[in-house]
Amino acid sequence: MTEGDTNLPTIERKLGLQIWGIENMKMVPVPEKAYGTFFEGDCYIILHVSRTANTGLCWAAERYFLTSSNSLLCFLHNSYKKGGVASGFKHVETNMYNIKRLLHVKGKKHVSATEVALSWDSFNKGDVFLLDLGKVLIQWNGPSCSIAEKSRGLALARSIRDSERGGRAQIGIIDSERDSPDLMQIMRMVLGERRGELRDAVPDTKADELQKANVRLYHVYEKDNDLVVQEIATRPLTQDLLQHEDCYILDQGGFKIYVWRGKASSPEEKKAAFTRAVGFIQAKGYPSSTNVEVINDGAESAMFKQLFQRWTEKNETQGLGKVYTTGKIAKVEQVKFDTTQLHARPELAAEQRMVDDASGEIEVWRIEDLQMQPVNPKTYGQFYGGDCYLVLYTYLRSGRPHYVLYMWQGRHASVDEITACALNAIELDKKYGDEAVQVRVTMGKEPRHFLAIFKGRLVIYEGGTSRAQKGTPEPAIRLFQVRGTDEVNTKATEVPARASSLNSNDVFLLTTSQVCYLWCGKGCSGDEREMAKMVADIVSRRDKHTILEGQEPAEFWEALGGRAPYASEKRFQEQVTHYQPRLFECSNQTGRFIMTEVVGFCQEDLDEDDVMLLDTWEEIFLWVGKASNAQERNEAIASAKEYLKTHPAGRDLATPIILVKQGYEPLNFTGWFNAWDPYKWSDGKSYEEMKNSLGDALAISEIKVDLSNLSLNKRTLSMTSLAGSGTANASSEYKSHFNHTDSNSHSNSNSHSSPATVPNGEGIFSREVLMHRTVDELPEGVDPTKKECYLSDADFHDIFGKSKDEFYQMPKWKQQNEKKQFGLF
C-alpha cells in the first residue's frame, strides 16, 4: 500500500470499507458479508477510503489497523470467532439454524460478542452469555451483572433473532437458574453438568484516559541523506507543527500510534515513518494489539484532530449547508445543498450519505395484524410512534432499477409488529430478486437520504397510529419541532406540548382546535421558516398564524400550559470554536477516570446506570443516572477535573463543570439534544418490561421438540436438529474467499504427533487443578508447558471438543492458541 510495494493485490479505487486477511504473507480480500467478524489467530488490514471537501478522492484510506481479536473496531456489533485463516477456517453459505455456539457479551454502549469455548469454564459471575442454538437463543445473566448489561445482552439477542434469523428464533432468559429449570436443562444438555464454582466477574477492559492523554509528536525527515526521527512536542499540540514536506509519528501513550504523511513528503519518509511507528510497539513495550493508523495530509480523522488544541480546514463543510472559512471562525455562512451535483460527483453522494438525488419512486406499507397494508400516498412521510412501516425506494442507475428498503420502527410499536416488519421485509426483498439494500431505521435516527426522499414533508408523531381504526383520539394540542433548510434535510418531530420544549434556534408548530401557530425562534433562518410553512399544511388544516419569539399572544402560552423557561442560547457550533459536542460513558472503578465515547449521540444514549459526561468545550456537564454507581456519583466532579487536566488538547482547567441529575436536566443541557423529551424517564421501558414483551419468553413446548433430538453419550453431545460444534461452525466461515485445501491447512501435521505418555509419568489430574493455574499452583511434577497432557481422555474431549490424537495433529501455533483459550498454556 505504500510506494514501492510490489507484492500487493489490486486495490479498487472506491469509497468505503475494504478488508483483507493475511494468508501466506499475502493480502486476501474478505467478502463484505463477513465484515465485522474476526478470527482469533489472524491479522487483518482494514482500509477506509473517504473524500474530503478540499482534496477530492483521498487515500486517508491508506489507514492500517493492526489489530488482534481483542481490539474493538468500528462495527455496531463485533463478533470474534475461533480459528484462523491458516488453519483452514473458511467461508461458506450456511443454514442460519445450523448453529451451536456460546457468545460472551461485553461492553455497555459498544457491545462486542466474542465466541468462546462451549463450556461452563467460559462463564463468570459478572457477564452475560448467549447460548445460540439457531432456533433458540438462551441468555444467561451472571448473578453480579448489572441491569444495563442485561438490557444490552437482550438487545443483542433480539438483533440476532431479527437480523440473522428473520425473527423466527425464540429467546429464553435465565436471571435465576433456580427459577428457570427448563432452560437450565437445555444448558446442561449442551454444556454438560457444571463442576465447582463459577469464576468471579472479570472487569471490562477499556482505554485509560490518563494513558490516552500522554501524547508525543515525532518528526520524520531526511537530513544529509539520512532519515531522522526526532521528538518535537508533547501536549498540548498545535496544528502548525505538521509541515506538508515531512512525515510525523504521533504516539498516544501506546493507546494508538498515528502516522501522518505530508502531501510533499518523499516515498522514503513515508515508508520510514510507518516502519518506525510499528517499531515503537516493541521498543516501548506496548501491547501487541496496539493500533497503527496511517493518516494522509488533508484527510485527517476526527479522533486524530481532537488531539490538537484547534483544527481548522480550508472551506471545510460540516453537515448540510454549513461552511466554515479559515481565518473567520466566528462566521457561519448558510448554503443550500445542491442535490443536482450528486450525478456528476459520486463522491459527494458518499460524503452526504445519499445514494442518489432522492428523485426516485417510493412505496409505503404499514404493518397491521402482522401483515403489510398499503399506506395512502397522500399521507406519505407521516410516521407514527405506535406503528412500523416498510418504505421501498426505487431509483435508476446505469439504466436499471436499484432498491433501498427501509424498515422504520416506531418507539412504541409492539415486539410482534417489529418482528413482523423484519419478516415482511425479507419477503418483499425476495420479490425484487434479493437486490434491495435493507436499512433498519429506528424512530428519531432517520438517515439523511430517508429525509430527502420525502421532500421536506417528513413528520414524526410521538405516539398513536395511522390506522383507520385508531384506539385513542388524537390530542387536541400538539407541538412539532421543525429543523431543516430545504427539501433534503427537513424533519418535523413531535415534542411534548410544553413551553419548556421550545428552542430559540428553531421553528415550532403549535396546533390547536382553532389555529396553527408558526413560532419562529430568534435564531432561525428564512429558509427554515419557509420549510416550516410547508410542514404546517401537513399537520393542520386550521388557519396559520406566524408569530415571532417575544411577540406571542396570550392564547399561545395558554395552549402550552403557561410560560416556562426554554433553551434560548445559540447552538455552540455557530459560535467561536468549531468544536462538536462529545458524550462519554464514565467509569472510575479502577481508581482512575476511564471513558468510552458515544458517537452520534441522542437522548436515548443517556443510561440510567451510568454517569455521562457531555463536553461542549465551554462547559462540562456530568449527567448522573438514577441507578449509577455510588462511587462514580461521589467522585463525579473530581473525575471531570481529571478529564480536563488530562485532555490531550490542553484544556482550560477553569472550564465550568455542571452536575445534572436524571429527570432534572437544565435547559442549557437539553438544548444540545434534538427533540428532547422531558417525560422520557417516567415512561421508558425497564429491563423487566423488555423481558416480558418477548411474549411467551420460554416457548417451552417448541423448545422441547428440539430437546427430543438431543442425546448425551459418554459426556459428549450429539445433536441432530441443532447441529455442528462452535469450532466446526466457525471453521466454515471463510471458505469462499480464502480457498484453502485440507492439505494446506494440515501441511505440517506429521510433525505434531501425540505424546505417547504423560510427561514424567505423574498420572492424571482433574481439570480444576490444571486450568487457569500458575506454575506455583500446579501439583508437583506437572510440566507447566504440557498441562493438557495430564487431563483424562474424557475431560480432554469435553474441553477441546476433540481427542488428544486429533489435537496433536494440529499445527503447533494452533495448539497453543487453544491452550491459551482454555487456561492450559
N, C-alpha and C positions, 0 to 999 in steps of 0.2 A: 504494500500500500504506500510505502514511501518511495521516493525517487530512486531509481536504480534497481529496485526489486524485480527479479525476473521470473521467479518460480511462483507466480500468483495467478489465481483464476481471473477471468474477465469479470470486472465489476460493473454492473449495469449503472448507467448514469441516470438514476431515477430517485425521486424524493421518497422519503420514508425510511423504514427499517429493513435492514438485511442482516442475516445471522449466518455464520459459518461455524461448523465444528472442525476440530483439528484431527485428521486421520493420517497416520504415517507421515507426519510433518507437513501435510498439505491441507489447504482450506477446502472444505466440502460444504456446499450450501445446505442449510436446514430448511425444510418446507415451511411455508407460512402457518400451516395448521399446527405445527409443533412449537411455534413461538410462545415463550413463557414457560416451557417445560425444559428442565435441565437435568442432566445425569451426573451423579457423583463420579469422580474419576476423570471427567472430560474437561477440556478447555474450549472456550468459545471466543470468537471475535464478533462484536456487535457494532454495526455501522449504522449511523442515523444521518441521513442527508437532509439538510434543510435549506431554506433560501432566505436571505435577508433582503431588506428593502434597498440597501445601497451596494450590494455586491453580486446580486443575481445568484446563480447556482453556485453553491459553495460546498467544499468538502470539509465542512465542520463536521461534517460527515466523516472525516477521517479521524474518528474517535475510537480508540481501542479501550475496551473494558476487559481487563484481565481479571477474571473472577473465578472463584470456586463456588461450589453449590451453596455455601452458607452466606453468600453476598446477595443482598436484595436488589433486584433490578426493577426497571420501571414497567411493571405489568400489574394489572389490577389484582389478580390472584396468581402468585407464583406456584408452580408445582415442581418439586425436586424429586427425581426418581432414582432408583437404584441402578447401578450398572454404568456402562460407558461404551463409547464407540468401538474401541479396540477389542472389547470383549464380546463383540457381536450383537450389541444392543441396537436393534434396527426398527425402522418404522413401517408399519403396515396399517391398513384399514381394519379395525377390529370391531366385533359386535359390541355395542355400547353396554350390554348387560353382561358380557363375558369378563367380569372383573372381580377380583378379590384383593383388596389392599387395605393398608392401615395408614391414615394420614394424621400427622402431628400438626395441629393448628397453633400457630404462634402469631403474636402481634395483636394490636388493637385497631389502629387506624389503617395500617397497611398489613393486611393478613397474608401470610405465606403458609402454604400447606406442603409439608415435606413428607414424602413416602418413607416410612420406617419399617423395620422388621416386623413381620406379622407374628408378634409375640407379646406376652404380658411384660416382658423385660423392657419393652419400649415405653411403657406407661410411667407417668409420675403423678403425684397428687395435685399439682398446680396447673395443669394444662388441659386442653380439650383435644380429644382424639375422635376421629371419624373412621368407623369400620365400614368400608364401602364394598358392598356385595352386589353391585349392579342394580338390581331391582329394590334393594333395601339399603338404606343408609342409617347406621346407628351412631348417634352422637353420645359419647361417654364424657361426662363432665367431671373433672377431678374435684375432690372434696374441698380443695383450697383455691379453686379458680374463682374469678370474680364474675359478677353479673355481666359486665361488659364483654368479658371473654366468652361467656356462654352465648351472648347475643351475636357476637361476631362469628362464632362457630356455627350457630344456627343459620346465619345469613349465608355462610359459605356452603352449608349443606343444601340450602334451598337453591343457591346458584348452580350447584352441580346437578341437582334434580331438574331444574328448569332449563338450563342451557345445554347440558350434556345428555340428559335422559328424556328430553321433551316433556317434562312434567310427569312422567309415568312412574318414577321411583317413589317409594314410601320412606318416610323419615320417622325413626323412633329415637327418643331421648332418654338417657339414663342420668337423672340427677341424683338418685339414690339407688344403689344396687339392690338394697333390700326391698324397695318398692317397685322394682322392675324385673320380676323373676323371669318372665318370658323372654325379654330382650337379653338378659344375662345368660339364659340358656343358649341362645344363638351365639353370644360371645364365647362361651365355653366350648361350644361345638367347633368353632373356628380356631380359637386360640389355645384350647386345652384348659385344664384346671390351673388356677393361679397358685403359685407357691410363694410363701413368705409375704412380707410387707411390700407395698409399693414404695418407690423412691420418693423422697421429698421433692417439693416444687423446684424447678430449675428456673432461675431468673432470666427474663428476656435479655437478649444481647442487643444493646442499642449503642449508637455512636455517642461518645462522650463529648459534650460541648467544650470542655476545657481542652481536650486534645485537638478538636477541630479548630480552635482559636489560635493554635500555635503555628502560624504561617510564616514561611521563609521563602523569599524570592531569589532565584539564582539566574545569573546572566550567562548565556552560552553564546560564544562568539569566536571569530577567528582572529589570531594575533600572531604575526610573523610566521605564517604557515602552520601555526599550531592552534588547536581548539582549546579554549579556556572555559572552565565552569567556575564562576565566582559568585559568592553570596553578596547581594547588594542591598537587601532591605528586609525588615520584619514588619509586623503590623504596627500602625495602620498603613496599608498600601495605597498608592495613588496611581491613577491610570497612566500618567505621563512617564512612569518608569518603563513602560513597554514601548520599545522602538521597533519600527517596521523592518529595519535592516537585520535584526537579530532574533534569536530564539531564547525562551526563558523556561525555567522549571519552577513551578510553584508547589512547594511541599506543604500540605495542610496537616502537619503533625502526624503523618502516617495514616490519617483517615482517608485521604485521597491525594494523588500526585497528578498535577496538571502539566502538560507540555504545551506552551503557547508558541506558535510558529508565525513569525513575522512575514508579511507579504513579500518583502525583498530579501529575506534570508536565503542563504545558499543551501543546496541539497545536502552538503556535508554537515552544516549546522543542524539541519532538521533531523538527520539520522543520528548525529551525536547526542542531541537533546533527548531523543526517545531512549537511546541506549543507556545514557546516564541515569535517566529517570527510573528505568527498570532496575538499574544497579543500586539505586537508593534503597530498595526494598530489603536486599540482603545486607548492604553496608550499614544501614541504620537499625537492623534487627526488627523491621516491621513484619507483621503477619504476611504469610504468602498470599493471602486473599486481598491484599491492598490493591486498589484500582489505580491504573494509569490511564488518564484520559488525554487525548490529543485535541487541542483547541486551535482552530485556524484564525488568524487575524481577520477581524470583521465578522466572525461567526461565533462569538463567544456565548456560552450557555448562561442561563440565569444564575446557576449555582456558582459559576466562575466569577461573574460580575459582582455578586454580592460580597465577595471578599475584599472589594475595593471601597474606599470611602465614598466615591461618587463615580458613576459611569455614564458618560454621555456619548451619543452616537449621532452622526450627521443624518438629518432627515429621518430619524427613527419613527416608525409608525407603531403606536400602541393600540391594539384592538381596531375597531372600526371607526375611522374618521377622526382620530386624534393624532396630530402630527407635532412632534417636538423638534425645535430647531436649536442646534448647538449655539451657545452664547446667549440665548434668550430663554432661560429655563423657566421664567415665570409666565411666558407667553404660550397660550394654547390656542391653536387655530382649528376650528371645526371644518372638516372637509367631508363632503358626501362620498360614500364609497360607490364607485362606478362598476357595476357588475358586468358591463359590456367588455371590460378588459379581460375577463376570465377566458374568453375564447382565444384571444391572442397570447395570453400569458398563463399557461397551465400552472406555473409555479405560484402565481397569485392565488389560484384556486386552492392549492395545498396550504398556503400560508393562512388564508382566510377560512380554511376547513369547509370549502364549498365544492361539491362535486361538479356543479355547473352553475349557470346564472339563475337557477330556480324558475325557469320558464317552462318546465315540463308539465305533464299531466298528473293529477292526484286523484286517488280514490280513498274514501274513508269508511271504515266499518266500526261499529261499537259492539263490544262483547255483551250479549244479552242471553240469559238462560244458557250460558256456556257456548253459544253459537255466534257467528258473525251476522250482524244486522246492518245493512247499508245505512249510512247517515245521509240525510238530506243535503245535497250540495249547497243549498242556501245557508247552511249552518257550518260549513267547513271552517275550521280554525277555532271553533269553540269547544273547549275541553273541560270536563267536569271531574273534580277530585274523587267522586264516587264511582267512576267508570274506568274501563280500559278500552283502548282504541287501537286499531291497525290502520296505518297510513301507507299506502303503496304509491311511491313516486316513480314515474316512468319518464325517461328522457332519452334523446337520441345522441349517439356518439359514433362517428365513422359510419353513419348510415344505418345503424342497427340499434334496437332498443336496449336500454340498461335499466335496472330496477334497484330502488332502495326501499326496504320495508322497515318502517318504524313501528315499534311496539311501545305505545305510550301507556304508562301505568299510573293511575290516579293514586294519590296518597291514602285515600280512604276506600279503595277497592278491596273486595274480599280476596282471600287466598285462592279460592276456586276460580274467580274471574282472572286473576293474574296467571294462574296455571293454564286456563283455557286460552288466554291470549297467546301464550307461547305455543300451545298445541296447534291453534288455528294458523299461526304464523308459519309453522312447518308445512302444513297442508297447502297454504297459499303459495309458499315458495315452490313447492313441487309443481304447481300449475304453470309456473314460469321457468320450468327446466332447472330448478335449483340454482338459478343465476342471481337471485336477489341478494343485495347486501343487507343483512339484518342488523338493525340498530335498536337496542333496548334503551328507551327514554323514560327516566323517572321524573315525576312531576316536579317542576322547578329547576330541572337540569337540562332543559331543551337545548340541543346544539344549534349552532349558528345557521346551518342550512335548513334545519327544521323551521326556524323562524322565517327564513326567507321565502319558503315555498308557499306561505300563507299571505305574502304580500302586505305585511303590516297589520293583518287582521287577526292575529293570534291572541285569544283571550283565555286565560286560565281561571276557572271558577274554583274556589277553595273546596267546596263540597257539592252535594247534590248529584243529579244525573240528567242526561239529555234525553232519557226515555220518555215516551208519550205518557206512560203511567208513572207519574212522579209520586214517591211515597210521602213527601212533605212539601208544603208550599214554599216557594222561593221567598227569601226575606224581602221586606218592603224597602229596606235601605241597604245599599251595597257601596263599597268603596274599592276603586281599582287604581293601582299604581301603574303609570304608563312610562316606559323607558324606550328610547329609540329615536333616531333622527330621520329614518327613511323606511322604505318597504322591506329592506334587507334585515334590519336589526331591531324592529319594534315588537314589543310584547307587553300586554296588559295583564297584570296579576292581581287577583282579588286579595285584599288585606282586611284585617278587622276594621269595621266602621267606627273608628275612634279617632279623636283628634291626634293622639299620640302616634298614629301610623303615618302622618304627613311628613314630608321631607322637602325642604326648600329647593332642592336640586331638580325636582321632577314635576310632572303634571299629574293630577289625580282627578278621577271621575267619581263624583258622588251622585248616585241615582236614588231618587225618592219616587213616591207615587205621583208627585205633581211635576217634578222638574229634574233635569240632569245638569249638575254644576261641573264646569271645567275649571278646576282650581289650578292656577299657574304659579308655581313657586318662583321666587325671585331669581333663582339660579338656572332656570330652564331656558332653552333657546327657542327661536321662532320655528325651527324645523320640528322640535319636539311638540310644540303647541299644535302644529298642523297635523301631525300624526295622531295626536290625541283626539282631534276633532273627528277624524275618520273612525277611530275606535268608538267614540261616543255614539255614533249612529248604530253600532252593533249592540251595545249593552243597554241602550234605552231608546224608546220611541217618543219620549217626552221632549218638551222644549229644552233647548240647550242654552245655558247661561254661562258665559265666560267671566270668571272673577279673578282678580289679581291678589296675590298674597298681601295681606294687610288691609284689603278693602272688602272683606267678607260681610255679607248681610247676617243679621241675627239668625235667620232661618237655617243658614249653613251650619253654624255651630250647634244649633238646636238638634239638627239631624244627626250630628256626631256625638250627641250626649253631653255637649258643653265644651268650652275651651279647655285646652290642656297643652303643656309644653310638647314640642316636637323637634326633630333634628333640623337645625337651621344653618349650620356651618357648611361652607363649600367643601366638596369632596377633596381629599388631600392630593389626588393626582392632578388637580388643577391649580395647585399652589407651587411653592418654590422648588421642591425637590420631586424627582420622578420616581420616588420610592413607592413600590407597590406593597400594600399591607400583607403581612405574613402571619399565619396562625400555626401554633405549635402545641402538641400534646406534651405535657411536662411530667417529669418524674425525678425525685431525688432520693429514692430508696437506697441507693448505693452510697449516699453521703455527699454526692456531687450532682450538680444540676445537669440533667440529661434531657434532650428534647428530640421529638420526631415531628417533622413538618407535615402539615396537611395542605396539599396542593389543591387550588381551585375551590376554596372553602365556601361553605354556606352555613346557615343556622343549624342544619341537620348534623353538622360535624361537631357541635358542642356536646360532649358526652357527660352525662351526669356523674360518672365515676372518675372524672378527670379534673385536673386543674389545667386550664388552657391559657396560653399566652398569645395575645394579639399585639403585634408590633406595627404601629403606624408611623414610626420614626419620631414623630414629635411627642408621642407618649407611649407608654407600655401599659396595656390592660392585662390584668390577671383575672380570668373568669373562673370562679370556683363552683364546681358541680356539687349538688346536694350530697351525693354518695362518694365524694372524693376522699382520698386517703388523709387521715388526720395529720400525719406528719407533713404531707405536702401543703395542707392548709396552713399549718402553723409556721411553715418556713417559706411561704409563697413570696413575701416581699424580699427576703434575703436571696431567694433564687432569682428573682427579677433583677436585682442589683448585680448578681453574679453574671447573668446573661449580658447585661450592658458592659460590665467590666471585661468580659472575655470575648465580646463580639469582634470578629476579625477586621471590621471596618473602623474600629476605634471610635466608639460611640461616646457621646457626652454623658458623663455619669450623673449629671443633674437632670436628666430626662425624667419628667413626671411619671410615677408609677401609680396606676389606678386599680384598686381592687374592687371587683364587682361580684355579686352573688347571683346565682341562678334564680331567675324569676324577678330580680330587682335590677335589671340592666339599665344604666343611664342612656340618655339619647345620643350622646357622643360616642357610645359603644355600638348601639343598634344601627346607627346611621351607616356603618360600614357593611351592613348585610342587606342584600336585596330582599324586599318583601318580608321584613321581619315580622314574625307572629308573636305578639306579647303573651298569647294564651297557649302557646305550644306545650309548655311544661305541664299543664293541667290535663291535657287530653292525649299525650303521647302514649304509645303502647309500651307496656312493660314487657320484660322477658317472658313472664308467665302468660301474658296475653298473646304474645307471638307464638309461644309454645302451644297454647290451646287453640290458636287459629289454624293449626295444622289439621284440625278436624279429628278424625279417629286416629290419633297420633301413632298408636301401636299397630293398628291394622293386623292384629294377631292372626286372624283367620287366614289371610292370604300369605303371611309370613310362614305359617305352619305348613303350607303346601310345599314351600321350598325346604323347610326343615325335614320333610319326609325324604328328601333326596340327599341328606347329609348323613354320613356314617363315619365312625371312628374305628380305626384298625391299627392296633399297636401304637397308639398315640400319634398317628399321622392321619391327616384329614384327606378323605376322598370326596370330591364334590362333583355332581353331575350338572345340575341346573346352574350352580354358581361356580363356574369352572375357572381353573388357572390360578397359580400362586402369584403373590405380589411380584416376586422376582421374575417369574416366567412372563407375566403380563408386561412388565417394564421392558423385558428383553426384546419385545417386538416393536418398540416404538420408532426406530429409525431405519427400518429395512429398505424402504423405497428409495432413500437418497444416499445412504452410506454403502449399500450394495456389497456387504461383506459376504464371504463364503465361510462355511464351517471350518474349512482347513485353515483359513486365515486367523479366525478367532481362537483357534487352539493350536497354532503353529508350533508352540514350544511346550505342548502338554507333556511330552515324554520326559522332560527334564524335571517334572514336579510329581514324581511318584509318591504314593502314600508311605509314610514311615511304617516299618514292619512292626515295631513295638513301641510301647510308651517309653519316652526318654527316661533313662536311669532306672527303669523297671519299678517305679514307685506306685503303680496301680491307678485306680480310678477315683475321682473326687466329684462331689456334687457341684452343680453349676453355681450355687450360692457362694462357694468358697473360691471360685475361679474368676467369675465375671466382675468387671469393674473393680479389681483389686490391684493395689500397688505391689511392688516386689516384696516389701516388708510384710504385707498382709497375706502372702501366699503360704500354703503349707510347706514344710521343709522338704527340700528335694525337688520341688516343681521348677522346671525350666521356664522362666517368665517369657521367653520368646516363642514357646510352643504350648501355651496353656490349653489350647483346644484339644491337644492330644490326650489330655487327662480326663476328658468327658467320656461318659458311657456312649455307646453307639446310639442309644435311644435319645439321650439328651443332645448329642451332636446333631442328629437329624431334625430334632424338634427346633433347635436354634437356627441352624443354617439352611434347613429345608432340603438337604441332600446328604448322601452318605460321605464318610471320610474319603473313600476312594474317589468319588466324584469331586470332592473339594480339592484334593491334592492333584487332580488332573488340570486344574485351572492355572493360569499364569500366576507367578509369584505376587505380582503387584495387586492382582485382584484378590488373592487370598488375604493379603494384608489389609486391603480396604474392608473386606467383610469382617475380619477380626476386630478392626477398629470399631466398626458399626455395632458389634455385639459385646464390646468391652472385654475382648480377649487378646488384645495386642500388647 
